[in-house]
């Protein structure tokens, strides 16, 4: 209890936008684009009704392989994804520089939100490449379109996924990127099966998750994952670890291929502070 209290205090002091994000996930409700900054959505009757409607489904699928599944971030918290401090806090360009992204590739930003990473991916694959930007909330995709239009990026394809359809075409991707997304998937095994089918023979799935092992990361425990837990879940779904990157301030970066790919597996290198 003391540890949880201390961690919450850390969040309040060092990462106030994270609090707003979590409130946005816990209190879904309508919000205009003007409200999608760092403020939580209104706690109104309609929002509470929506939360009550979702509760039975959440209870049915609340755990996977001993891990509690976190709620999906609501679009009303999208401003947190483009907060001014994100570059300093997460160093996203360092992440992208560590990935095998080349011009002409077809890549996927799965759980793209308002397109924070989609825009950079589009620049890296270039006009001859393509970025599938997939999300389950149409409002997020609309925010993405509002950002891509003025930039003239025509190689981003927004795709609306559903509980029944992942939006991932088979044998298509050189790379599928999930940034702080995997821990929120309500059906991890089903999504991983779809991802596996969508990869080219040596295509990679890259999971980026806040470090559970690091108490200094100002994110609540429900929204963190440990390296061993990630690897356990991915290996159980016919993936193998082929690379890892440990130089981001807050996040693990673990790269996987299908278990039948030609790339050699590596042993997990435990994170050390």
Residue pairs with C-beta under 8 A, 6 or more apart in sequence:
3 215
4 221
7 215
7 218
7 220
7 221
8 220
10 215
10 216
10 218
11 18
11 19
11 218
11 219
11 220
12 19
13 218
14 218
15 89
15 218
15 219
16 38
17 38
17 79
17 80
17 83
17 85
18 80
18 218
18 219
18 220
20 38
20 39
20 40
20 77
20 79
20 80
21 73
21 77
21 80
22 220
22 223
23 40
23 41
23 77
24 40
24 41
24 73
24 74
24 76
24 77
24 80
25 70
25 71
25 72
25 73
25 74
25 77
26 51
26 71
27 40
27 41
27 42
27 43
27 47
27 48
27 51
27 74
28 41
28 47
28 50
28 51
28 54
28 74
28 76
29 41
29 42
29 43
29 44
29 46
29 47
29 48
29 50
29 74
29 76
30 41
30 46
30 47
30 76
31 41
31 42
31 75
31 76
33 143
33 146
35 41
35 76
36 75
36 76
36 77
36 78
36 79
36 143
37 79
38 79
38 80
38 83
39 79
40 76
40 77
41 47
41 74
41 76
41 77
57 186
58 71
58 186
61 69
61 186
61 187
62 68
62 69
63 69
64 188
64 189
64 233
65 229
65 232
65 233
65 236
66 229
67 183
67 225
67 229
67 233
68 222
69 183
69 184
69 185
69 186
69 188
70 183
70 184
70 222
70 223
71 184
72 136
72 137
72 184
72 186
73 113
73 184
74 137
75 137
75 139
75 140
75 143
78 113
78 114
78 139
78 140
78 143
81 113
81 114
81 116
82 114
82 116
86 92
86 116
87 93
89 249
89 250
90 248
90 249
90 250
90 251
91 248
91 249
92 116
92 117
92 120
93 120
94 247
94 248
95 179
95 208
95 245
95 248
95 251
95 253
96 117
96 120
96 121
96 124
98 245
98 247
98 253
99 175
99 177
99 204
99 206
99 255
100 174
100 175
100 204
101 107
101 121
101 124
101 125
101 174
101 175
102 124
102 125
102 174
103 124
103 125
103 126
103 128
103 129
104 125
104 126
104 128
104 129
105 125
105 129
105 174
105 175
106 125
106 129
106 130
106 131
106 132
106 172
106 173
106 174
107 121
107 125
107 129
107 130
107 131
107 132
107 173
107 174
107 175
107 176
107 177
108 131
108 132
108 133
108 134
108 168
108 173
108 175
108 176
108 177
108 198
109 115
109 117
109 118
109 121
109 131
109 132
109 133
109 134
109 177
109 179
110 134
110 168
110 176
110 177
110 178
110 181
110 195
111 134
111 135
111 136
111 178
111 179
111 180
111 181
111 184
112 118
112 133
112 134
112 135
112 140
112 141
112 144
112 158
113 135
113 140
113 143
113 144
114 140
114 143
114 144
114 147
115 133
115 143
115 144
115 147
115 148
115 156
117 177
117 179
118 131
118 133
118 144
118 148
118 156
119 147
119 148
119 151
119 153
119 156
121 131
121 177
122 129
122 131
122 148
122 153
122 155
122 156
123 153
125 131
125 155
126 155
127 154
127 155
129 155
130 155
130 156
130 157
131 155
131 156
131 157
132 157
132 159
132 167
132 168
132 172
132 173
133 141
133 144
133 156
133 157
133 158
133 159
134 159
134 160
134 161
134 166
134 167
134 168
135 141
135 144
135 158
135 159
135 160
135 161
136 160
136 161
136 162
136 163
138 160
141 158
141 159
141 160
144 156
144 158
145 158
148 156
159 167
160 167
161 167
163 186
163 187
166 190
166 191
166 194
166 195
166 198
168 176
168 194
168 195
168 197
168 198
169 198
170 197
170 198
171 197
171 198
171 199
171 200
172 198
172 199
172 200
173 198
173 199
173 200
173 203
174 200
174 203
174 204
175 203
175 204
175 205
175 206
176 195
176 198
176 199
176 203
176 204
176 205
176 206
177 206
177 208
178 205
178 206
178 207
178 208
179 208
180 208
180 209
180 210
180 223
180 251
182 188
182 207
182 209
182 225
182 230
183 209
183 223
183 224
183 225
185 191
188 233
188 237
189 237
192 233
192 234
192 237
192 239
193 237
195 205
196 237
196 238
196 239
196 258
199 205
199 257
199 258
201 258
201 261
201 262
202 257
202 261
202 262
202 263
203 257
203 258
203 261
204 242
204 243
204 255
204 256
204 257
205 234
205 239
205 255
205 256
205 257
206 253
206 254
206 255
206 256
207 230
207 234
207 252
207 253
207 254
207 256
208 248
208 251
208 252
208 253
209 224
209 225
209 230
209 251
209 252
209 254
210 217
210 219
210 223
210 224
210 225
210 250
210 251
210 252
211 217
211 224
211 226
211 250
211 251
211 252
211 271
212 221
212 224
212 225
212 226
212 229
213 226
213 227
213 271
214 250
214 271
214 273
216 273
217 224
217 250
219 250
225 252
227 244
227 252
227 254
227 268
227 270
227 271
228 268
230 252
230 254
231 241
231 254
231 268
234 240
234 241
234 254
234 256
235 241
235 259
238 258
238 259
238 260
239 256
239 257
239 258
239 259
240 256
240 257
240 258
240 259
240 261
240 263
240 265
241 254
241 255
241 256
241 265
241 266
241 267
241 268
242 255
242 256
242 257
242 261
242 263
242 264
242 265
242 266
243 254
243 255
243 266
244 252
244 253
244 254
244 255
244 266
244 268
244 269
245 253
245 255
246 252
246 253
246 269
246 271
252 271
257 263
